[in-house]
């Protein structure tokens, strides 16, 4: 390990001091024979050497000892003590010298470790003095700068951002940061992230600046790639959004077609009942209208006879015609008779026409042809409407319909035609379930129960039958599209699926509870307000 210069100076001063003291003491002893105050001054000289070692400087006290010894008087005993003390001082100084050498070696090792660490950094590290010259730079700086004497990186385009940051930090004493474009030796453009921080003394003066430059070219390229990727992703998202919107629109049209299909299927189920309900009044109206035509012909004939009297001028002829009319009236073939007959036929005919009118109106209300929109309705009234349309189905199958409607139900905001379709689907399912069970047991008495209940927050509709029920394994799939337990040709399995979709669209739910061979119960829950 190389000995520092200040240690060498201290060693030389110590040796010179001791040697000078010995020579001066010998000269004074030969010339004067006096020892006097030599001990005091020699001790002072040796003490000065300690100060040299402890303060790590070369002081003027190095020469005090030999200078003071010239004026001293000494004897042989003093000289002996001086030699012994000088030897002890030399040993003590040598011990301190070893400590200083070890401390200096440790500092040199730490310095080399720091330099190695800075050299291994991937970032450019520089210390810049107040004169803007680089005091220190790590290995990386050489690859990024054409000159270590210039604070700005070589090859930059335009004004040096780096130099501006250094000047700003020296001026303000604050950290500065910026980016600079750098062109390396092979012409590749790179981007540096530059941070300049001040080195401040105790009195607040900026002694130097530390500049760290990091190559962020790869990061910038990654950011650009991510930005371009985001742009492409946004374009893809827009394209996919358009495709999804088109698919959603197509799905909506398909859903509407399914609704119409199921509505037509439901209407087909009740068509026989409607035909019968309309045929009955028509069967009454047909014969009565025929008689009505006959009676009206007689009335018209009588009026014609009265009208013919105006064309007769002969009083005898007029009298004869009046007697003929009076004779017909006495025989029960007069106008009074036919008018009474017509009146008796008109009243029942009007009644039958009203029946047909009600059937048609119920059908219009059921399908809501004129109001395909959200409206507040009374669920109890909708149930009565649907059951009236299915009245023939109930009567022809000898099904006992039991209803228990809660009078305090609030109105429900809904698409009435769609809710009617759900009720129809469930009632037709119940009719088919009890009809299937009657095939198995001719003595079976089918019953369908309809119950409503609720309050201001919810309305519930329960439709229960004592038919064949639903198998346990099928109850979880009963609302799946195209699932059916009916034989081929008995249905496509969309009725309950569409019904569940309608109820869910209204913010409600539909649930099934069933026991095979005993009963099935569907419970519909609807909120009064459609969100």
Secondary structure by P-SEA (a helix, b strand, c coil): ccccaaaaaaaaaaaaaaaaaaaaaaaaaaccccccaaaaaaaaaaaaaaaaaaacccccccaaaaaaaccbbbcaaaaaaaaaaaaaaaaaaaaaaaaaaaaaaaaaaaaaaaaaaaaaccbbbbbbccccccccccaaaaacccccccccccccccccaaaaaaaaaaaccbbbbbbbbbbcccbbbbbbbbbbbbbccccccccbbbbbbbbaaaaaaaaaaaaaaaaaaaaaaaaaaaaaaaaaaaaaaaaaaaaaaaaaaaaaaaaaaaaaaaaaaaaaaaaaaaaaaaaaaaaaaaaaaaaaccccccaaaaaaaaaaaaaaaaacccaaaaaaaaaaaaaaaaaaaaaaaaaaaaaaaaacccccbbbbbcaaaaaaaaaaaaaaaaaaabbbbbbbbcccccccccaaaaaaaaaaaaaaaaaaaaaaaaaacccbbbbbbbbbbbcccbbbbbbbbcccccccccccccccccccccccccccccaaaaaaaaaaaaccbbbbbbccccbbbbbbbbbcccc
